Amino acid sequence: MFITLEGGEGAGKTTQIVHLAGWLAERGITCTRTREPGGTLLGRAIRAVLLDPENAGMAPATELLLYMADRSEHIRQVITPALAAGRTVLCDRFFDATVVYQGFARGLASDWILRLHELVFAGMTPDLTLLLDLPAEVGLARARRQLEKGDRPTAESRFEDEALAFHQRVREGYLQLARQAPERFRVIDAARDESRVKEDIRSVVEVRLRRL
């Protein structure tokens, strides 16, 4: 099974994916935990470019193609082999993030992004997408506090430096995708405390596991 976690800055995806991987392991389910960008050696180099605040002026099309390059290696080296081996893949962001950040938020045509995904990746789609949703101002405040405390690397703060309006478009984009694909998306209220979010995620995944 291929499960992705999506959401804006400060939604808690990185924390929750660790919880989920541990819970699945307790149930005897072997997982591969990964992320985008940066799930491969080459991807880590691409991630450094994409998230560096020094690259704030990057053109949206350049940004899009760098994410696509990262994903090409990620699918080939990590996701496809893990799924073929019968492992459950947990991925912190995937293609939906590209549609939202480069499409809804940056203004690139979504149909063009979707066409690229179909051409390059045969439209690879997760089995389940957990959308950790919270108001943009709440998530952004969380993310910026983490930067101040040193819990997030300042070398990867390019998106945290974006204006609130950008992050509001990100949230609206995610919610629109969830409405368009309700069979795949499950929206989790990420504004609550970590333990409540963790339990909600477990409940959703448990229901999906019963269908396998």
N, CA, C and O of each residue as an XYZ file, in Angstrom:
848
protein
N       0.850     -1.194      0.000
C       0.000      0.000      0.000
C       0.885      1.244      0.000
O       1.927      1.282      0.655
N       0.462      2.232     -0.726
C       1.205      3.481     -0.866
C       0.391      4.585     -0.178
O      -0.685      4.958     -0.645
N       0.924      5.102      0.943
C       0.239      6.116      1.746
C       1.071      7.393      1.726
O       2.278      7.364      1.964
N       0.416      8.504      1.441
C       1.112      9.796      1.486
C       0.496     10.682      2.561
O      -0.699     10.609      2.844
N       1.339     11.516      3.148
C       0.886     12.543      4.079
C       1.130     13.890      3.432
O       2.233     14.177      2.966
N       0.097     14.712      3.405
C       0.177     16.027      2.777
C      -0.300     17.089      3.760
O      -0.934     16.785      4.771
N       0.018     18.335      3.444
C      -0.419     19.453      4.267
C       0.553     20.598      4.152
O       1.665     20.440      3.647
N       0.128     21.755      4.626
C       0.961     22.945      4.570
C       2.078     22.925      5.591
O       2.254     21.950      6.323
N       2.826     24.007      5.632
C       3.929     24.121      6.590
C       3.372     24.059      8.016
O       2.332     24.647      8.314
N       4.075     23.343      8.885
C       3.687     23.270     10.287
C       2.525     22.350     10.582
O       1.992     22.378     11.691
N       2.110     21.528      9.618
C       0.963     20.637      9.837
C       1.318     19.419     10.672
O       0.424     18.760     11.203
N       2.600     19.104     10.801
C       3.010     17.966     11.623
C       3.203     16.670     10.859
O       3.192     15.596     11.461
N       3.380     16.744      9.544
C       3.522     15.537      8.737
C       4.718     14.691      9.163
O       4.611     13.473      9.303
N       5.855     15.349      9.366
C       7.079     14.621      9.690
C       6.936     13.872     11.009
O       7.390     12.734     11.130
N       6.311     14.501     11.995
C       6.073     13.847     13.286
C       5.114     12.691     13.139
O       5.360     11.608     13.669
N       4.025     12.905     12.428
C       2.986     11.883     12.332
C       3.405     10.688     11.486
O       2.944      9.572     11.726
N       4.266     10.901     10.509
C       4.700      9.767      9.699
C       5.577      8.824     10.520
O       5.583      7.616     10.286
N       6.317      9.375     11.481
C       7.111      8.537     12.386
C       6.187      7.715     13.282
O       6.402      6.517     13.467
N       5.163      8.358     13.835
C       4.185      7.629     14.657
C       3.528      6.507     13.864
O       3.410      5.380     14.345
N       3.103      6.827     12.643
C       2.398      5.844     11.824
C       3.297      4.662     11.477
O       2.859      3.513     11.529
N       4.537      4.936     11.127
C       5.471      3.856     10.794
C       5.675      2.929     11.995
O       5.716      1.709     11.841
N       5.803      3.511     13.188
C       5.985      2.706     14.390
C       4.778      1.840     14.686
O       4.919      0.674     15.054
N       3.580      2.413     14.526
C       2.336      1.677     14.777
C       2.174      0.529     13.788
O       1.786     -0.572     14.178
N       2.464      0.771     12.521
C       2.359     -0.290     11.523
C       3.373     -1.398     11.791
O       3.066     -2.577     11.611
N       4.576     -1.026     12.219
C       5.591     -2.029     12.536
C       5.131     -2.922     13.686
O       5.382     -4.127     13.679
N       4.457     -2.331     14.671
C       3.924     -3.114     15.786
C       2.898     -4.143     15.315
O       2.719     -5.188     15.940
N       2.238     -3.838     14.222
C       1.241     -4.745     13.659
C       1.860     -5.727     12.659
O       1.145     -6.489     12.008
N       3.168     -5.704     12.544
C       3.853     -6.629     11.658
C       3.865     -6.218     10.204
O       4.113     -7.040      9.322
N       3.595     -4.935      9.946
C       3.574     -4.429      8.575
C       4.903     -3.734      8.291
O       5.246     -2.752      8.949
N       5.644     -4.238      7.322
C       6.949     -3.699      6.981
C       6.780     -2.436      6.140
O       6.087     -2.441      5.122
N       7.421     -1.358      6.579
C       7.251     -0.059      5.927
C       8.564      0.487      5.388
O       9.643      0.207      5.910
N       8.438      1.267      4.336
C       9.512      2.135      3.870
C       9.036      3.559      4.083
O       8.025      3.969      3.514
N       9.757      4.319      4.899
C       9.386      5.710      5.182
C      10.301      6.623      4.383
O      11.524      6.501      4.446
N       9.700      7.541      3.628
C      10.494      8.386      2.746
C       9.855      9.772      2.647
O       8.861     10.050      3.319
N      10.427     10.640      1.806
C       9.919     12.001      1.714
C      10.253     12.605      0.356
O      11.122     12.123     -0.370
N       9.531     13.676      0.041
C       9.841     14.482     -1.135
C       9.831     15.952     -0.742
O       8.969     16.402      0.013
N      10.807     16.696     -1.267
C      11.974     16.216     -2.004
C      13.001     15.605     -1.059
O      12.960     15.842      0.148
N      13.920     14.820     -1.611
C      15.049     14.358     -0.820
C      15.041     12.904     -0.432
O      15.728     12.528      0.517
N      14.282     12.056     -1.136
C      14.225     10.645     -0.778
C      15.360      9.803     -1.333
O      15.447      8.611     -1.037
N      16.236     10.408     -2.136
C      17.395      9.701     -2.698
C      18.631     10.581     -2.533
O      18.537     11.733     -2.110
N      19.778     10.025     -2.871
C      21.013     10.805     -2.775
C      20.941     12.033     -3.688
O      21.242     13.148     -3.260
N      20.545     11.826     -4.936
C      20.384     12.961     -5.842
C      19.272     13.881     -5.354
O      19.375     15.104     -5.457
N      18.217     13.290     -4.827
C      17.105     14.087     -4.324
C      17.498     15.015     -3.191
O      16.949     16.110     -3.065
N      18.443     14.588     -2.366
C      18.889     15.450     -1.276
C      19.603     16.682     -1.813
O      19.492     17.768     -1.245
N      20.337     16.511     -2.910
C      20.990     17.667     -3.538
C      19.950     18.604     -4.139
O      20.086     19.824     -4.047
N      18.910     18.039     -4.757
C      17.832     18.853     -5.319
C      17.072     19.562     -4.201
O      16.704     20.729     -4.338
N      16.840     18.863     -3.108
C      16.147     19.456     -1.966
C      16.895     20.690     -1.456
O      16.288     21.716     -1.151
N      18.215     20.573     -1.368
C      19.022     21.691     -0.875
C      18.821     22.930     -1.740
O      18.793     24.047     -1.223
N      18.681     22.744     -3.035
C      18.457     23.865     -3.949
C      17.030     24.411     -3.777
O      16.829     25.621     -3.680
N      16.063     23.522     -3.741
C      14.655     23.936     -3.693
C      14.296     24.684     -2.416
O      13.504     25.626     -2.455
N      14.863     24.279     -1.291
C      14.442     24.834     -0.007
C      15.362     25.932      0.516
O      15.091     26.521      1.562
N      16.435     26.208     -0.195
C      17.383     27.237      0.232
C      16.763     28.626      0.055
O      16.393     28.987     -1.062
N      16.641     29.415      1.134
C      16.054     30.754      1.002
C      16.835     31.675      0.079
O      16.301     32.687     -0.375
N      18.092     31.345     -0.209
C      18.870     32.141     -1.156
C      18.299     32.042     -2.575
O      18.605     32.870     -3.433
N      17.465     31.019     -2.813
C      16.884     30.819     -4.140
C      15.437     31.308     -4.206
O      14.618     30.752     -4.938
N      15.139     32.332     -3.450
C      13.767     32.837     -3.369
C      13.227     33.302     -4.710
O      12.014     33.272     -4.922
N      14.087     33.729     -5.618
C      13.628     34.239     -6.899
C      13.488     33.191     -7.983
O      13.325     33.541     -9.152
N      13.546     31.924     -7.636
C      13.460     30.854     -8.622
C      12.151     30.933     -9.413
O      11.089     31.163     -8.834
N      12.225     30.744    -10.726
C      11.026     30.758    -11.561
C      10.149     29.557    -11.231
O      10.670     28.468    -10.990
N       8.820     29.732    -11.216
C       7.926     28.613    -10.906
C       8.149     27.388    -11.790
O       8.086     26.259    -11.303
N       8.409     27.594    -13.082
C       8.639     26.451    -13.969
C       9.918     25.709    -13.600
O       9.968     24.481    -13.671
N      10.950     26.450    -13.206
C      12.201     25.819    -12.751
C      11.931     24.988    -11.509
O      12.381     23.848    -11.401
N      11.196     25.564    -10.578
C      10.842     24.867     -9.344
C      10.095     23.579     -9.663
O      10.416     22.521     -9.120
N       9.106     23.664    -10.536
C       8.324     22.494    -10.923
C       9.207     21.392    -11.485
O       9.084     20.235    -11.082
N      10.088     21.731    -12.404
C      10.903     20.718    -13.065
C      11.927     20.101    -12.118
O      12.282     18.932    -12.269
N      12.403     20.868    -11.149
C      13.287     20.293    -10.138
C      12.530     19.274     -9.280
O      13.066     18.212     -8.962
N      11.298     19.593     -8.909
C      10.492     18.623     -8.158
C      10.237     17.371     -8.987
O      10.269     16.259     -8.460
N       9.988     17.545    -10.269
C       9.761     16.391    -11.140
C      11.018     15.530    -11.251
O      10.932     14.302    -11.254
N      12.182     16.168    -11.340
C      13.440     15.421    -11.403
C      13.654     14.620    -10.120
O      14.043     13.453    -10.160
N      13.395     15.261     -8.989
C      13.492     14.569     -7.703
C      12.570     13.359     -7.679
O      12.962     12.278     -7.240
N      11.337     13.546     -8.154
C      10.338     12.463     -8.104
C      10.712     11.315     -9.044
O      10.466     10.150     -8.730
N      11.294     11.636    -10.173
C      11.693     10.593    -11.113
C      12.665      9.611    -10.459
O      12.492      8.396    -10.553
N      13.688     10.152     -9.795
C      14.646      9.292     -9.096
C      14.006      8.587     -7.911
O      14.299      7.423     -7.635
N      13.139      9.291     -7.220
C      12.492      8.743     -6.022
C      11.622      7.535     -6.362
O      11.691      6.504     -5.692
N      10.811      7.665     -7.395
C       9.952      6.554     -7.798
C      10.800      5.370     -8.257
O      10.527      4.226     -7.895
N      11.834      5.654     -9.062
C      12.656      4.580     -9.619
C      13.474      3.860     -8.555
O      13.585      2.634     -8.568
N      14.048      4.633     -7.629
C      14.981      4.039     -6.671
C      14.316      3.540     -5.389
O      14.788      2.580     -4.779
N      13.230      4.182     -4.980
C      12.670      3.894     -3.658
C      11.247      3.336     -3.721
O      10.994      2.232     -3.241
N      10.323      4.090     -4.308
C       8.904      3.735     -4.193
C       8.570      2.454     -4.950
O       8.000      1.528     -4.374
N       8.918      2.391     -6.232
C       8.572      1.205     -7.019
C       9.213     -0.068     -6.471
O       8.516     -1.075     -6.350
N      10.516     -0.076     -6.130
C      11.099     -1.300     -5.563
C      10.451     -1.722     -4.243
O      10.254     -2.913     -4.000
N      10.122     -0.749     -3.392
C       9.507     -1.093     -2.106
C       8.130     -1.713     -2.305
O       7.811     -2.721     -1.674
N       7.320     -1.133     -3.162
C       5.987     -1.677     -3.424
C       6.094     -3.058     -4.059
O       5.322     -3.956     -3.723
N       7.046     -3.234     -4.975
C       7.230     -4.530     -5.620
C       7.633     -5.616     -4.617
O       7.338     -6.795     -4.810
N       8.312     -5.197     -3.546
C       8.737     -6.136     -2.503
C       7.647     -6.384     -1.470
O       7.862     -7.126     -0.512
N       6.484     -5.774     -1.650
C       5.376     -5.982     -0.730
C       5.404     -5.113      0.504
O       4.686     -5.382      1.467
N       6.224     -4.072      0.496
C       6.304     -3.172      1.630
C       5.249     -2.074      1.505
O       4.847     -1.710      0.400
N       4.813     -1.557      2.634
C       3.969     -0.369      2.647
C       4.872      0.855      2.592
O       5.826      0.959      3.363
N       4.580      1.771      1.696
C       5.384      2.983      1.540
C       4.644      4.152      2.186
O       3.488      4.427      1.865
N       5.330      4.833      3.100
C       4.814      6.047      3.736
C       5.653      7.212      3.231
O       6.861      7.256      3.466
N       5.025      8.152      2.543
C       5.778      9.238      1.925
C       5.287     10.595      2.426
O       4.097     10.904      2.357
N       6.214     11.388      2.927
C       5.960     12.753      3.376
C       5.987     13.653      2.141
O       7.055     14.066      1.687
N       4.809     13.952      1.606
C       4.564     14.693      0.371
C       4.814     13.821     -0.863
O       5.711     12.978     -0.899
N       3.971     14.070     -1.873
C       4.136     13.422     -3.174
C       3.552     14.359     -4.222
O       3.660     15.578     -4.089
N       2.944     13.813     -5.245
C       2.522     14.615     -6.390
C       1.489     15.682     -6.048
O       1.494     16.749     -6.660
N       0.606     15.423     -5.090
C      -0.405     16.429     -4.727
C       0.260     17.736     -4.298
O      -0.258     18.818     -4.573
N       1.399     17.635     -3.628
C       2.112     18.845     -3.204
C       2.538     19.673     -4.400
O       2.523     20.902     -4.339
N       2.920     19.017     -5.491
C       3.327     19.744     -6.693
C       2.139     20.477     -7.312
O       2.253     21.637     -7.706
N       1.007     19.795     -7.393
C      -0.194     20.427     -7.945
C      -0.578     21.653     -7.114
O      -0.970     22.686     -7.657
N      -0.460     21.522     -5.795
C      -0.883     22.605     -4.904
C       0.127     23.749     -4.875
O      -0.242     24.906     -5.079
N       1.393     23.436     -4.623
C       2.391     24.495     -4.457
C       2.739     25.184     -5.780
O       2.785     26.411     -5.861
N       2.982     24.378     -6.806
C       3.370     24.997     -8.077
C       2.158     25.376     -8.932
O       2.243     26.272     -9.771
N       1.042     24.697     -8.718
C      -0.169     25.014     -9.448
C      -1.011     26.071     -8.758
O      -1.011     27.228     -9.177
N      -1.717     25.701     -7.725
C      -2.611     26.628     -7.025
C      -1.875     27.850     -6.475
O      -2.337     28.980     -6.630
N      -0.724     27.617     -5.830
C      -0.051     28.714     -5.139
C       0.844     29.539     -6.059
O       0.893     30.762     -5.927
N       1.556     28.891     -6.994
C       2.469     29.616     -7.888
C       1.786     30.083     -9.174
O       2.284     30.978     -9.857
N       0.650     29.475     -9.501
C      -0.092     29.929    -10.667
C       0.193     29.201    -11.962
O      -0.293     29.620    -13.012
N       0.975     28.108    -11.925
C       1.171     27.320    -13.126
C      -0.103     26.542    -13.444
O      -0.869     26.215    -12.538
N      -0.333     26.246    -14.707
C      -1.557     25.561    -15.125
C      -1.584     24.129    -14.588
O      -0.676     23.342    -14.855
N      -2.628     23.799    -13.832
C      -2.724     22.463    -13.240
C      -2.798     21.377    -14.301
O      -2.258     20.288    -14.108
N      -3.465     21.658    -15.427
C      -3.575     20.624    -16.457
C      -2.209     20.296    -17.052
O      -1.960     19.155    -17.440
N      -1.321     21.293    -17.127
C       0.041     21.063    -17.604
C       0.813     20.191    -16.616
O       1.527     19.273    -17.019
N       0.666     20.481    -15.324
C       1.340     19.684    -14.294
C       0.833     18.245    -14.326
O       1.621     17.302    -14.246
N      -0.478     18.081    -14.441
C      -1.071     16.743    -14.498
C      -0.598     15.975    -15.728
O      -0.346     14.772    -15.660
N      -0.480     16.675    -16.843
C      -0.015     16.028    -18.065
C       1.429     15.558    -17.917
O       1.770     14.462    -18.363
N       2.271     16.364    -17.302
C       3.654     15.957    -17.051
C       3.697     14.709    -16.171
O       4.472     13.784    -16.419
N       2.858     14.700    -15.148
C       2.833     13.547    -14.234
C       2.416     12.279    -14.984
O       2.974     11.203    -14.764
N       1.451     12.418    -15.852
C       0.988     11.265    -16.626
C       2.079     10.775    -17.585
O       2.303      9.572    -17.720
N       2.747     11.709    -18.241
C       3.770     11.343    -19.217
C       4.998     10.715    -18.567
O       5.526      9.714    -19.052
N       5.444     11.310    -17.472
C       6.716     10.888    -16.871
C       6.539      9.733    -15.893
O       7.395      8.852    -15.813
N       5.437      9.730    -15.150
C       5.272      8.750    -14.066
C       4.064      7.842    -14.256
O       3.672      7.140    -13.324
N       3.467      7.844    -15.447
C       2.283      7.020    -15.741
C       1.161      7.294    -14.741
O       0.362      6.411    -14.427
N       1.115      8.531    -14.247
C       0.035      8.916    -13.344
C       0.031      8.182    -12.018
O      -1.034      7.993    -11.430
N       1.187      7.764    -11.530
C       1.257      7.018    -10.263
C       0.493      7.743     -9.164
O       0.711      8.932     -8.930
N      -0.403      7.026     -8.489
C      -1.291      7.631     -7.503
C      -1.236      6.849     -6.197
O      -1.249      5.618     -6.226
N      -1.176      7.523     -5.057
C      -1.209      6.809     -3.765
C      -2.538      6.073     -3.569
O      -3.554      6.436     -4.162
N      -2.515      5.045     -2.740
C      -3.748      4.355     -2.363
C      -4.538      5.172     -1.355
O      -5.768      5.146     -1.350
N      -3.828      5.897     -0.504
C      -4.456      6.697      0.550
C      -3.626      7.946      0.778
O      -2.402      7.875      0.893
N      -4.298      9.098      0.844
C      -3.616     10.348      1.148
C      -4.238     10.969      2.386
O      -5.435     11.253      2.421
N      -3.414     11.173      3.396
C      -3.840     11.788      4.648
C      -3.489     13.267      4.578
O      -2.314     13.637      4.578
N      -4.504     14.100      4.521
C      -4.294     15.547      4.444
C      -4.398     16.133      5.842
O      -5.481     16.182      6.425
N      -3.274     16.575      6.371
C      -3.250     17.215      7.689
C      -3.562     18.692      7.489
O      -2.724     19.473      7.038
N      -4.783     19.045      7.837
C      -5.294     20.383      7.526
C      -5.361     21.253      8.773
O      -5.768     20.799      9.842
N      -4.958     22.502      8.621
C      -5.105     23.500      9.674
C      -5.039     24.877      9.030
O      -4.523     25.007      7.920
N      -5.546     25.909      9.698
C      -5.473     27.249      9.129
C      -4.037     27.623      8.796
O      -3.113     27.310      9.548
N      -3.858     28.291      7.668
C      -2.514     28.612      7.196
C      -1.728     29.427      8.218
O      -0.530     29.212      8.400
N      -2.408     30.371      8.890
C      -1.685     31.214      9.840
C      -1.202     30.419     11.049
O      -0.168     30.741     11.635
N      -1.953     29.375     11.423
C      -1.557     28.538     12.555
C      -0.341     27.690     12.172
O       0.635     27.617     12.919
N      -0.409     27.060     11.014
C       0.708     26.231     10.569
C       1.972     27.032     10.341
O       3.064     26.601     10.711
N       1.826     28.203      9.729
C       2.993     29.033      9.457
C       3.635     29.514     10.754
O       4.861     29.557     10.862
N       2.817     29.872     11.732
C       3.352     30.292     13.030
C       4.111     29.146     13.698
O       5.175     29.354     14.280
N       3.558     27.939     13.612
C       4.244     26.764     14.158
C       5.604     26.576     13.486
O       6.622     26.394     14.154
N       5.601     26.622     12.159
C       6.833     26.385     11.406
C       7.893     27.430     11.744
O       9.068     27.101     11.905
N       7.475     28.678     11.848
C       8.441     29.730     12.146
C       8.972     29.619     13.574
O      10.131     29.949     13.825
N       8.142     29.161     14.512
C       8.630     28.912     15.881
C       9.667     27.798     15.881
O      10.671     27.873     16.589
N       9.418     26.761     15.080
C      10.376     25.657     14.992
C      11.711     26.127     14.425
O      12.772     25.665     14.847
N      11.651     27.041     13.475
C      12.887     27.614     12.937
C      13.638     28.393     14.007
O      14.858     28.276     14.127
N      12.905     29.190     14.787
C      13.528     29.988     15.837
C      14.166     29.106     16.907
O      15.209     29.457     17.459
N      13.546     27.965     17.202
C      14.050     27.056     18.227
C      15.149     26.134     17.704
O      15.799     25.437     18.483
N      15.356     26.131     16.397
C      16.360     25.243     15.823
C      15.843     23.860     15.506
O      16.630     22.963     15.200
N      14.508     23.661     15.573
C      13.928     22.360     15.266
C      13.786     22.128     13.760
O      13.558     21.004     13.314
N      13.923     23.205     12.987
C      13.937     23.113     11.523
C      15.202     23.815     11.042
O      15.585     24.842     11.603
N      15.852     23.282     10.019
C      17.072     23.944      9.530
C      16.747     25.238      8.784
O      15.889     25.252      7.902
N      17.423     26.303      9.135
C      17.188     27.580      8.451
C      17.609     27.514      6.983
O      17.154     28.323      6.174
N      18.470     26.562      6.635
C      18.886     26.397      5.244
C      17.767     25.838      4.380
O      17.896     25.782      3.157
N      16.643     25.414      5.022
C      15.509     24.866      4.285
C      14.240     25.682      4.554
O      13.151     25.120      4.674
N      14.382     26.982      4.647
C      13.254     27.828      5.074
C      12.639     28.665      3.953
O      11.941     29.641      4.229
N      12.886     28.300      2.697
C      12.404     29.149      1.597
C      10.886     29.286      1.596
O      10.367     30.371      1.334
N      10.166     28.200      1.885
C       8.705     28.276      1.849
C       8.139     28.942      3.106
O       7.096     29.593      3.049
N       8.815     28.781      4.222
C       8.371     29.494      5.430
C       8.487     31.004      5.265
O       7.801     31.760      5.952
N       9.347     31.441      4.360
C       9.522     32.874      4.116
C       8.439     33.456      3.203
O       8.359     34.673      3.035
N       7.616     32.602      2.619
C       6.543     33.090      1.749
C       5.467     33.817      2.571
O       5.303     33.559      3.764
N       4.746     34.721      1.919
C       3.682     35.477      2.585
C       2.520     34.567      2.975
O       2.354     33.479      2.424
N       1.725     35.029      3.930
C       0.577     34.250      4.392
C      -0.367     33.924      3.241
O      -0.915     32.823      3.193
N      -0.569     34.856      2.317
C      -1.484     34.619      1.193
C      -1.064     33.392      0.382
O      -1.916     32.641     -0.091
N       0.226     33.191      0.223
C       0.731     32.008     -0.484
C       0.279     30.744      0.234
O      -0.216     29.810     -0.397
N       0.448     30.713      1.543
C       0.095     29.525      2.321
C      -1.419     29.321      2.374
O      -1.884     28.186      2.481
N      -2.176     30.383      2.303
C      -3.629     30.234      2.233
C      -4.042     29.590      0.913
O      -4.965     28.776      0.883
N      -3.365     29.947     -0.175
C      -3.647     29.302     -1.462
C      -3.271     27.825     -1.413
O      -3.958     26.988     -1.997
N      -2.188     27.506     -0.720
C      -1.795     26.102     -0.551
C      -2.903     25.332      0.148
O      -3.288     24.251     -0.298
N      -3.416     25.881      1.237
C      -4.469     25.182      1.966
C      -5.721     25.014      1.105
O      -6.308     23.933      1.053
N      -6.119     26.077      0.440
C      -7.314     26.003     -0.414
C      -7.129     24.970     -1.519
O      -8.063     24.250     -1.869
N      -5.915     24.903     -2.066
C      -5.634     23.919     -3.107
C      -5.761     22.493     -2.604
O      -6.364     21.646     -3.263
N      -5.193     22.231     -1.441
C      -5.292     20.890     -0.868
C      -6.750     20.499     -0.620
O      -7.160     19.385     -0.945
N      -7.518     21.404     -0.054
C      -8.915     21.083      0.236
C      -9.705     20.842     -1.039
O     -10.609     20.007     -1.060
N      -9.374     21.564     -2.102
C     -10.041     21.332     -3.379
C      -9.696     19.951     -3.924
O     -10.575     19.242     -4.414
N      -8.428     19.566     -3.844
C      -8.045     18.224     -4.291
C      -8.775     17.154     -3.483
O      -9.215     16.145     -4.035
N      -8.902     17.375     -2.185
C      -9.594     16.396     -1.335
C     -11.054     16.256     -1.732
O     -11.606     15.156     -1.701
N     -11.680     17.365     -2.106
C     -13.080     17.300     -2.549
C     -13.196     16.576     -3.888
O     -14.191     15.899     -4.147
N     -12.187     16.717     -4.731
C     -12.219     16.095     -6.048
C     -11.940     14.592     -6.000
O     -12.358     13.859     -6.897
N     -11.244     14.130     -4.971
C     -10.885     12.707     -4.877
C     -11.182     12.175     -3.476
O     -10.267     11.759     -2.765
N     -12.462     12.184     -3.073
C     -12.804     11.779     -1.696
C     -12.532     10.311     -1.409
O     -12.408      9.924     -0.247
N     -12.435      9.480     -2.455
C     -12.156      8.064     -2.232
C     -10.706      7.843     -1.801
O     -10.390      6.829     -1.179
N      -9.834      8.784     -2.128
C      -8.410      8.657     -1.775
C      -8.018      9.508     -0.583
O      -7.234      9.065      0.256
N      -8.536     10.702     -0.490
C      -8.156     11.635      0.573
C      -8.952     11.399      1.854
O     -10.136     11.063      1.824
N      -8.270     11.584      2.969
C      -8.929     11.695      4.266
C      -8.363     12.950      4.928
O      -7.151     13.081      5.098
N      -9.246     13.861      5.294
C      -8.816     15.130      5.890
C      -8.769     14.984      7.399
O      -9.759     14.611      8.029
N      -7.612     15.282      7.972
C      -7.382     15.176      9.417
C      -7.223     16.586      9.979
O      -6.472     17.394      9.433
N      -7.924     16.878     11.061
C      -7.810     18.189     11.709
C      -6.478     18.258     12.457
O      -6.343     17.716     13.554
N      -5.509     18.923     11.857
C      -4.160     18.989     12.420
C      -3.970     20.153     13.372
O      -2.868     20.355     13.881
N      -5.026     20.929     13.625
C      -4.911     22.042     14.567
C      -4.939     21.554     16.012
O      -4.619     22.308     16.931
N      -5.321     20.297     16.213
C      -5.407     19.739     17.575
C      -4.048     19.217     18.045
O      -3.056     19.298     17.320
N      -4.018     18.683     19.258
C      -2.735     18.237     19.793
C      -2.267     16.963     19.079
O      -3.056     16.251     18.457
N      -0.988     16.706     19.186
C      -0.322     15.626     18.463
C      -0.972     14.263     18.688
O      -1.131     13.492     17.742
N      -1.353     13.955     19.942
C      -1.914     12.635     20.236
C      -3.276     12.431     19.584
O      -3.581     11.327     19.133
N      -4.101     13.478     19.526
C      -5.412     13.367     18.875
C      -5.243     13.129     17.374
O      -5.945     12.310     16.782
N      -4.319     13.843     16.780
C      -4.061     13.663     15.349
C      -3.557     12.243     15.091
O      -3.980     11.598     14.131
N      -2.665     11.764     15.937
C      -2.126     10.411     15.798
C      -3.235      9.363     15.839
O      -3.240      8.432     15.034
N      -4.172      9.510     16.772
C      -5.265      8.543     16.881
C      -6.187      8.587     15.676
O      -6.652      7.545     15.214
N      -6.455      9.767     15.165
C      -7.296      9.885     13.970
C      -6.643      9.195     12.774
O      -7.308      8.495     12.011
N      -5.347      9.398     12.621
C      -4.630      8.775     11.508
C      -4.680      7.256     11.637
O      -4.904      6.556     10.649
N      -4.476      6.750     12.835
C      -4.522      5.301     13.039
C      -5.897      4.736     12.682
O      -6.003      3.680     12.058
N      -6.943      5.450     13.083
C      -8.306      4.980     12.796
C      -8.551      4.897     11.302
O      -9.132      3.927     10.814
N      -8.108      5.916     10.573
C      -8.304      5.935      9.120
C      -7.532      4.798      8.461
O      -8.070      4.097      7.605
N      -6.275      4.613      8.856
C      -5.445      3.578      8.240
C      -5.962      2.189      8.602
O      -5.905      1.277      7.778
N      -6.462      2.019      9.817
C      -6.993      0.728     10.231
C      -8.176      0.324      9.368
O      -8.294     -0.834      8.970
N      -9.052      1.280      9.080
C     -10.192      0.984      8.201
C      -9.710      0.562      6.831
O     -10.247     -0.381      6.251
N      -8.695      1.252      6.295
C      -8.191      0.912      4.971
C      -7.527     -0.473      4.975
O      -7.652     -1.219      4.003
N      -6.828     -0.816      6.055
C      -6.170     -2.108      6.127
C      -7.177     -3.251      6.101
O      -6.895     -4.317      5.554
N      -8.347     -3.033      6.687
C      -9.377     -4.083      6.705
C      -9.879     -4.404      5.309
O     -10.422     -5.483      5.074
N      -9.702     -3.471      4.384
C     -10.185     -3.688      3.009
C      -9.203     -4.471      2.158
O      -9.549     -4.935      1.072
N      -7.967     -4.621      2.651
C      -6.938     -5.292      1.845
C      -7.150     -6.806      1.809
O      -6.375     -7.523      1.177
